[in-house]
Amino acid sequence: MNLPTVIFRANQDLMVNPKDTDLPFENANQPKTFWSTDSGHNIYKEKKLEFEERVLGFLNGLYSPDL
């Protein structure tokens, strides 16, 4: 199955090892995007504006008005 994929890495995460994002990203098909940030487990809470900008930017890049 080919689906758009967004993977976030929280480098200060105490619940999930940040390196656990490497393999899923490498194996994901395009379109995909990766964001590594210096935050804890809840990236959205800590970096809400940048999180929203990155997700919406990625999704907007998938949109084609010709479809």
C-alpha positions in Angstrom: 0.0 0.0 0.0 1.4 3.4 -1.0 0.3 6.1 1.4 1.7 9.6 2.1 3.8 9.3 5.2 4.9 11.8 7.8 7.4 10.7 10.4 8.4 12.9 13.3 11.4 12.4 15.6 11.4 13.9 19.0 15.1 13.8 20.0 14.3 14.3 23.8 11.6 11.6 23.8 11.8 9.4 27.0 9.1 7.0 25.8 10.2 6.2 22.2 13.8 5.8 21.1 14.3 8.5 18.5 16.3 6.0 16.3 13.2 3.9 16.0 12.0 6.3 13.3 14.9 5.6 10.9 13.8 2.2 9.5 10.1 3.1 9.0 11.1 6.2 7.1 13.7 4.4 5.0 11.1 1.8 4.1 8.2 4.2 3.4 7.3 4.9 -0.2 7.0 8.4 -1.6 5.5 10.8 -0.9 7.1 11.0 2.5 8.6 13.6 4.8 10.7 13.5 8.0 11.1 16.0 10.8 13.6 15.7 13.6 13.1 18.2 16.4 14.5 18.9 19.8 11.4 18.2 21.9 10.0 15.6 24.2 7.3 13.0 23.4 4.5 15.4 22.7 5.8 17.3 19.7 2.4 18.9 19.0 2.2 20.3 22.5 5.7 21.7 22.6 6.0 22.9 19.0 2.3 23.3 17.9 2.8 26.0 15.2 5.8 24.4 13.5 4.1 21.0 13.7 1.0 22.3 12.0 3.0 24.2 9.4 5.0 21.0 8.5 1.9 18.7 8.3 -0.2 21.2 6.4 2.7 22.0 4.1 3.2 18.3 3.3 -0.5 17.8 2.7 -0.8 20.9 0.5 2.1 19.6 -1.6 0.0 16.4 -2.3 -2.9 18.4 -3.5 -3.3 18.8 -7.3 -6.1 21.1 -8.5 -6.0 19.2 -11.8 -7.5 16.0 -10.2 
